[in-house]
Amino acid sequence: MTILYLTYYFHPDLSAGSFRNTPFVDELARQLSPADTIHVITTQPNRYRSFSVAAPAQEDRSPATGARVWVERVQVPAHTGSMRSQVRAFVAYYRAVCRLTRDHHYDRVMVSSSRLFTAFLGSMVARRQRAELSLDIRDLFRESILDVLPHPLIRLLLNPVLTRIERYTFGRAKHINLVSKGFKPYFDRFPRVSYSYFTNGIDTEFLSAVSDASNPLPENKPRTLLYAGNIGEGQGLHIILPEAARLLGNGYRFIVIGDGAGRRKLEAAIRVAGVTNIDLHAPVSRHELLDAYAQADYLFVHLNDLNAFRRVLPSKLFEYGATDKPIVAGVAGYAAQFIREHLTNTLLFAPGDAAGLVQQLQQTRYQRLTRPQFVDRFQRQTIMADMARHWLASASVLQPVPTDV
């Protein structure tokens, strides 16, 4: 069997997509035979302009036993995070995929996509090849983009175009995995597809992320709240952080590690608020990130208060949940439900509610607690192994998977 695997992000890029797809491809290969081949077409690392790492254009990633894995990384134009630059980068990826697949035959096409267009591209290739199509959907692009576009006329014109692309893409799939159960109602329009719900998970590096709980919380230093990840419209950090920092004063300090299209907006909001207790840092390696988690008092996550973000499940929750630090989460919808069901030692507040955040911090006793049940249930390696077994099953017998994992 020959599998084409499309993912925009892959090792060694610094993104949730890379952290998900790399172990999944490795697990697929282990469960296949040496007679099988997985052809991965991805991009050269490009998630953040402020974080660069070298990667070979072609790589044999085959395991000691299992299928041959051949990775091809496409060079795409650097992007600033703007819509125009991202479209330009995707067009380069689209053309490269068409060129690199032209002379190959695939039995199955597998795609992991947060932006709808990677899944659309996979659907095009699968139709041309008459191959089975499996999709791993990590975000609802149409709903997300329509929520954040400011101009109503653009939304009006774009909506029917994206709706048709969704029909073309999802209607062709034999099987779709949804990374969040919050996506389920959105996909009720495609009842002929089988579904599963394999979430993100805790990577091996974070399984030892519990720091020395014997160290008391210093009374003479500001308490620190750390956010590490993408700084985009979806995170809405410019809405919550400056006001929360102003209300909390110098007794608390926010540390933000990351980059993205929303960084300038956050920097501008900090200047307008005149606060000095927010530190911004460029993206760092995962090894350095673990050190930052160990130093922080609280781990922070926030999603903008828009309909699309009520369905998502932030991958940060899995990293944070592996630690013993309290999690401060400004989320609603399915993410809030997931936190209540699966995570202990959390401070939950409504998105954008700076006063609610402050109240939680000031009224909740600080404590550090491990989450052994969460860690046991949501290890990435186990989830990816189960997902690989499910995807490799015959498409004719695929059935919905009712559990989170």
DRENRO-510751 format. One record per residue (C-alpha): residue in three letters; x, y, z. Coordinates in Angstrom, 1 decimal. Layout:
% residues N
 residuo      u      v      w
     ALA      X      Y      Z
...
% end
This chain:
% residues 405
 residuo      u      v      w
     MET    0.0    0.0    0.0
     THR    1.2    3.5   -0.8
     ILE   -0.1    6.4    1.3
     LEU    0.2   10.1    0.5
     TYR    0.2   12.1    3.7
     LEU   -0.3   15.9    3.4
     THR    0.4   18.2    6.3
     TYR    1.5   21.9    6.1
     TYR    3.5   21.5    9.3
     PHE    5.9   18.7   10.2
     HIS    9.0   18.2   12.2
     PRO   11.1   20.2   13.0
     ASP    8.6   23.1   12.7
     LEU    7.3   24.7   15.9
     SER    3.5   24.3   15.8
     ALA    0.7   22.2   17.2
     GLY    0.3   20.6   13.7
     SER    3.9   19.5   13.6
     PHE    3.7   18.1   17.1
     ARG    0.6   16.1   16.1
     ASN    1.5   14.9   12.6
     THR    5.1   13.8   13.2
     PRO    4.3   11.1   15.9
     PHE    1.3   10.1   13.9
     VAL    3.3    9.4   10.7
     ASP    5.9    7.6   12.8
     GLU    3.1    5.4   14.3
     LEU    1.5    4.7   11.0
     ALA    4.9    3.5    9.7
     ARG    5.4    1.2   12.6
     GLN    2.0   -0.4   12.1
     LEU    2.6   -1.0    8.4
     SER    5.0   -3.5    6.7
     PRO    8.2   -2.9    4.8
     ALA    6.3   -3.4    1.6
     ASP    4.3   -0.2    2.3
     THR    5.3    3.4    1.6
     ILE    4.2    6.7    3.2
     HIS    5.0    9.8    1.1
     VAL    4.8   12.9    3.3
     ILE    4.7   16.3    1.5
     THR    5.0   19.2    3.9
     THR    6.7   22.6    4.0
     GLN   10.1   23.8    5.2
     PRO    9.7   25.2    8.8
     ASN    7.8   28.5    8.5
     ARG    5.4   28.8   11.4
     TYR    7.1   31.8   12.9
     ARG    9.4   34.3   11.2
     SER   11.2   34.8   14.5
     PHE   12.1   31.1   14.9
     SER   14.0   29.4   12.2
     VAL   15.4   25.9   12.1
     ALA   17.1   24.0    9.2
     ALA   15.5   20.9    7.7
     PRO   16.5   18.7    4.7
     ALA   14.4   19.1    1.5
     GLN   14.2   15.3    1.3
     GLU   14.4   12.9    4.2
     ASP   14.1    9.2    4.7
     ARG   12.3    8.9    8.0
     SER   11.8    5.1    7.8
     PRO   11.7    3.3   11.2
     ALA   13.8    0.2   11.9
     THR   10.8   -2.0   11.2
     GLY    7.7   -0.9    9.3
     ALA    6.9    1.1    6.2
     ARG    9.2    3.3    4.2
     VAL    8.7    7.0    5.0
     TRP    9.8    9.5    2.5
     VAL    9.4   13.2    3.5
     GLU    9.6   16.1    1.0
     ARG    9.7   19.6    2.3
     VAL    8.5   22.4    0.1
     GLN   10.0   25.9    0.3
     VAL    7.2   28.5    0.6
     PRO    7.4   32.3    0.7
     ALA    7.9   33.8    4.2
     HIS    4.7   35.1    5.6
     THR    3.9   37.9    8.0
     GLY    0.7   36.3    9.3
     SER   -1.4   38.4    7.0
     MET   -4.1   36.8    4.9
     ARG   -2.4   37.8    1.7
     SER    1.0   36.4    2.6
     GLN   -0.6   33.1    3.9
     VAL   -2.5   32.7    0.6
     ARG    0.8   33.3   -1.3
     ALA    2.5   30.6    0.8
     PHE   -0.3   28.1    0.3
     VAL   -0.3   28.6   -3.5
     ALA    3.4   27.6   -3.5
     TYR    2.5   24.5   -1.5
     TYR   -0.4   23.7   -3.7
     ARG    1.7   23.8   -6.9
     ALA    4.5   21.7   -5.3
     VAL    2.0   19.0   -4.2
     CYS    0.5   18.9   -7.7
     ARG    4.0   18.5   -9.2
     LEU    5.3   16.0   -6.7
     THR    2.3   13.7   -7.0
     ARG    1.8   13.8  -10.7
     ASP    3.8   10.7  -11.5
     HIS    2.8    8.6   -8.5
     HIS   -0.1    6.3   -7.7
     TYR   -1.5    6.3   -4.2
     ASP   -3.9    3.8   -2.6
     ARG   -4.9    6.2    0.2
     VAL   -4.6   10.0    0.7
     MET   -4.4   11.1    4.3
     VAL   -4.5   14.8    5.3
     SER   -4.2   16.7    8.5
     SER   -5.6   20.2    8.1
     SER   -6.3   23.3   10.3
     ARG   -6.7   25.5    7.3
     LEU   -9.4   24.1    5.0
     PHE   -7.3   24.4    1.9
     THR   -4.9   21.6    2.8
     ALA   -7.8   19.2    3.1
     PHE   -9.2   20.6   -0.2
     LEU   -5.9   19.9   -1.8
     GLY   -6.0   16.4   -0.5
     SER   -9.5   15.9   -1.8
     MET   -8.4   17.0   -5.3
     VAL   -5.5   14.6   -5.3
     ALA   -7.7   11.7   -4.0
     ARG  -10.2   12.3   -6.8
     ARG   -7.6   12.4   -9.5
     GLN   -6.0    9.2   -8.1
     ARG   -9.3    7.5   -7.3
     ALA   -7.9    6.9   -3.9
     GLU   -9.6    6.7   -0.5
     LEU   -9.5   10.0    1.5
     SER   -9.1   10.3    5.3
     LEU   -9.0   13.7    6.9
     ASP   -7.8   14.9   10.3
     ILE   -9.6   18.3   10.9
     ARG   -7.9   20.5   13.6
     ASP   -9.9   23.7   13.1
     LEU  -13.1   25.0   11.4
     PHE  -11.5   27.4    8.9
     ARG  -14.7   28.8    7.3
     GLU  -16.4   29.6   10.6
     SER  -13.2   31.0   12.1
     ILE  -12.3   33.2    9.2
     LEU  -15.8   34.6    8.8
     ASP  -15.8   35.5   12.6
     VAL  -12.6   37.5   12.4
     LEU  -13.1   39.3    9.1
     PRO  -14.1   42.9    9.9
     HIS  -15.8   43.8    6.6
     PRO  -19.4   42.4    6.2
     LEU  -19.3   42.5    2.4
     ILE  -16.2   40.4    2.3
     ARG  -17.8   37.9    4.6
     LEU  -21.0   37.9    2.4
     LEU  -18.9   37.1   -0.7
     LEU  -16.6   34.6    0.9
     ASN  -19.1   32.5    2.7
     PRO  -20.7   30.7   -0.3
     VAL  -17.2   30.1   -1.8
     LEU  -15.9   28.4    1.4
     THR  -19.2   26.5    1.8
     ARG  -18.8   24.9   -1.7
     ILE  -15.1   24.1   -0.9
     GLU  -16.2   22.4    2.3
     ARG  -18.9   20.3    0.4
     TYR  -16.3   19.3   -2.2
     THR  -13.7   18.4    0.5
     PHE  -15.7   16.7    3.3
     GLY  -18.2   15.1    1.0
     ARG  -15.4   13.1   -0.7
     ALA  -13.9   11.7    2.5
     LYS  -14.4    8.2    3.6
     HIS  -13.5    9.1    7.2
     ILE  -12.9   12.3    9.2
     ASN  -11.3   12.6   12.5
     LEU  -12.3   15.7   14.5
     VAL   -9.7   16.9   17.0
     SER  -12.5   18.4   19.2
     LYS  -15.9   17.0   20.0
     GLY  -17.1   20.6   19.8
     PHE  -16.8   20.3   16.0
     LYS  -19.4   17.5   15.9
     PRO  -22.6   19.6   15.3
     TYR  -20.8   21.5   12.5
     PHE  -20.3   18.2   10.6
     ASP  -23.9   16.9   11.0
     ARG  -24.3   18.2    7.4
     PHE  -22.1   15.3    6.2
     PRO  -23.9   12.2    7.6
     ARG  -22.5    9.7    5.1
     VAL  -18.9   10.1    6.5
     SER  -17.7    8.0    9.4
     TYR  -16.2   10.0   12.3
     SER  -13.7    9.6   15.1
     TYR  -12.6   12.0   17.9
     PHE   -8.9   11.5   18.6
     THR   -7.7   14.6   20.4
     ASN   -4.3   16.1   20.8
     GLY   -2.3   14.8   23.7
     ILE    0.7   15.1   26.0
     ASP    4.0   14.6   24.2
     THR    6.8   12.6   25.9
     GLU    8.8   15.6   26.7
     PHE    6.1   16.9   29.0
     LEU    5.5   13.7   30.9
     SER    8.3   14.8   33.3
     ALA    7.1   18.4   33.4
     VAL    6.3   18.3   37.2
     SER    8.7   20.6   39.0
     ASP    9.8   20.5   42.6
     ALA    6.6   21.2   44.6
     SER    8.6   21.6   47.8
     ASN    9.7   25.1   46.7
     PRO    7.3   27.5   48.4
     LEU    5.8   30.4   46.4
     PRO    8.0   33.4   47.0
     GLU    6.2   36.2   48.9
     ASN    8.5   39.0   47.8
     LYS    8.3   38.4   44.0
     PRO    5.5   38.9   41.5
     ARG    3.5   35.9   40.7
     THR    4.0   35.0   37.1
     LEU    1.4   33.8   34.5
     LEU    2.9   32.2   31.4
     TYR    1.4   31.9   28.0
     ALA    3.4   30.2   25.3
     GLY    2.1   29.7   21.8
     ASN    0.5   31.5   18.8
     ILE   -0.4   35.1   19.2
     GLY   -3.3   35.5   16.8
     GLU   -6.8   36.9   16.6
     GLY   -8.1   33.6   18.0
     GLN   -6.1   34.0   21.2
     GLY   -7.4   37.5   21.8
     LEU   -4.5   38.4   24.1
     HIS   -4.7   42.0   23.2
     ILE   -8.2   42.0   24.7
     ILE   -7.5   40.4   28.0
     LEU   -3.8   40.9   29.0
     PRO   -3.4   44.7   29.2
     GLU   -6.5   45.2   31.3
     ALA   -5.8   42.3   33.5
     ALA   -2.2   43.5   34.0
     ARG   -3.5   47.0   34.9
     LEU   -6.0   45.6   37.5
     LEU   -3.5   43.2   39.1
     GLY   -0.7   45.7   39.4
     ASN    2.9   44.9   40.1
     GLY    2.1   41.9   42.3
     TYR    1.6   39.8   39.1
     ARG    3.5   39.5   35.9
     PHE    2.4   38.1   32.5
     ILE    5.1   36.3   30.4
     VAL    4.2   35.7   26.8
     ILE    6.4   33.5   24.6
     GLY    5.4   33.3   21.0
     ASP    4.7   35.1   17.8
     GLY    1.9   35.5   15.2
     ALA   -0.3   37.9   13.3
     GLY   -1.7   39.4   16.6
     ARG    1.6   40.3   18.2
     ARG    1.6   43.9   16.9
     LYS   -1.9   44.4   18.1
     LEU   -0.9   43.1   21.5
     GLU    2.1   45.4   21.6
     ALA   -0.1   48.4   20.7
     ALA   -2.6   47.5   23.4
     ILE    0.1   47.3   26.0
     ARG    1.4   50.7   25.0
     VAL   -2.1   52.2   25.2
     ALA   -2.7   50.7   28.6
     GLY    0.7   51.9   29.9
     VAL    1.4   48.7   31.8
     THR    4.9   47.4   32.5
     ASN    4.1   44.0   33.9
     ILE    3.8   42.1   30.6
     ASP    6.9   40.6   29.1
     LEU    7.0   39.5   25.4
     HIS    9.5   36.9   24.2
     ALA   10.2   35.3   20.8
     PRO    9.3   31.6   20.3
     VAL   11.7   29.1   21.9
     SER   12.6   25.4   21.5
     ARG   10.5   22.8   23.5
     HIS   13.5   22.2   25.8
     GLU   13.6   25.9   26.7
     LEU    9.8   25.9   27.0
     LEU    9.9   23.2   29.7
     ASP   12.2   25.4   31.7
     ALA    9.8   28.3   31.3
     TYR    6.9   26.1   32.5
     ALA    9.0   25.1   35.6
     GLN    9.7   28.8   36.4
     ALA    6.0   30.0   36.0
     ASP    3.5   30.1   38.9
     TYR    0.4   29.8   36.7
     LEU   -0.1   28.6   33.1
     PHE   -2.4   30.8   31.0
     VAL   -4.6   30.2   28.0
     HIS   -7.3   32.4   26.4
     LEU   -9.6   32.2   23.4
     ASN  -11.4   35.1   21.8
     ASP  -15.1   35.3   22.5
     LEU  -16.3   34.3   19.0
     ASN  -18.6   31.4   18.0
     ALA  -15.9   29.4   16.2
     PHE  -13.7   29.4   19.3
     ARG  -16.5   27.9   21.4
     ARG  -16.0   24.6   19.4
     VAL  -12.2   24.3   19.6
     LEU  -10.0   22.5   22.2
     PRO   -6.7   24.3   22.6
     SER   -3.7   21.9   22.4
     LYS   -2.0   24.0   25.2
     LEU   -4.4   22.3   27.7
     PHE   -2.6   19.0   27.2
     GLU    0.9   20.5   27.8
     TYR   -0.4   22.4   30.8
     GLY   -2.3   19.4   32.2
     ALA    1.0   17.4   32.4
     THR    2.4   19.9   34.9
     ASP    1.4   20.5   38.5
     LYS    0.8   24.2   38.0
     PRO   -2.6   25.8   38.2
     ILE   -4.2   26.5   34.8
     VAL   -5.8   29.9   34.3
     ALA   -8.2   29.6   31.3
     GLY  -10.4   32.2   29.6
     VAL  -12.4   29.9   27.4
     ALA  -16.1   29.0   26.7
     GLY  -18.0   26.3   25.0
     TYR  -16.5   22.9   24.5
     ALA  -13.1   23.9   25.9
     ALA  -14.7   25.0   29.2
     GLN  -16.7   21.7   29.3
     PHE  -13.5   19.7   28.7
     ILE  -11.7   21.5   31.5
     ARG  -14.5   20.9   34.0
     GLU  -14.6   17.2   33.1
     HIS  -10.9   16.3   32.8
     LEU   -8.7   18.9   34.5
     THR   -8.2   19.7   38.2
     ASN   -6.6   22.8   39.8
     THR   -8.0   25.3   37.2
     LEU   -9.2   28.9   37.4
     LEU  -11.9   29.3   34.7
     PHE  -13.2   32.7   33.6
     ALA  -15.2   34.0   30.7
     PRO  -13.2   35.1   27.6
     GLY  -12.3   38.8   27.7
     ASP  -13.4   39.2   31.3
     ALA  -10.4   40.8   33.0
     ALA  -12.3   41.5   36.2
     GLY  -13.3   37.8   36.4
     LEU   -9.7   36.7   35.9
     VAL   -8.5   39.0   38.7
     GLN  -11.2   37.8   41.0
     GLN  -10.2   34.2   40.4
     LEU   -6.6   34.9   41.1
     GLN   -7.3   36.9   44.3
     GLN   -9.9   34.6   45.8
     THR   -8.4   31.1   44.9
     ARG   -5.8   29.7   47.2
     TYR   -2.6   28.9   45.3
     GLN   -1.8   25.2   45.1
     ARG    0.2   22.8   42.9
     LEU   -1.4   19.4   42.2
     THR   -0.4   16.7   39.8
     ARG   -3.1   15.3   37.4
     PRO   -2.2   11.5   37.1
     GLN   -5.6   10.5   35.7
     PHE   -5.4   13.1   33.0
     VAL   -1.8   12.2   32.1
     ASP   -2.7    8.5   31.9
     ARG   -5.6    9.1   29.6
     PHE   -4.2   11.7   27.2
     GLN   -0.7   10.6   26.3
     ARG    0.0   11.5   22.7
     GLN    1.8    8.2   21.9
     THR   -1.2    6.2   23.0
     ILE   -3.7    8.4   21.2
     MET   -1.7    8.3   18.0
     ALA   -1.3    4.5   18.1
     ASP   -5.1    4.1   18.5
     MET   -5.8    6.6   15.7
     ALA   -3.3    4.9   13.3
     ARG   -5.0    1.5   13.9
     HIS   -8.4    3.0   13.2
     TRP   -7.3    4.8   10.1
     LEU   -5.6    1.7    8.7
     ALA   -8.8   -0.3    9.1
     SER  -10.7   -1.0    5.9
     ALA  -12.8    2.1    5.0
     SER  -15.8   -0.2    4.5
     VAL  -15.9   -1.1    8.2
     LEU  -15.0    2.3    9.7
     GLN  -17.4    3.2   12.4
     PRO  -17.8    6.3   14.6
     VAL  -15.6    6.3   17.7
     PRO  -17.7    7.5   20.6
     THR  -15.0    8.3   23.1
     ASP  -12.6   11.3   23.4
     VAL   -9.7    9.0   22.5
% end
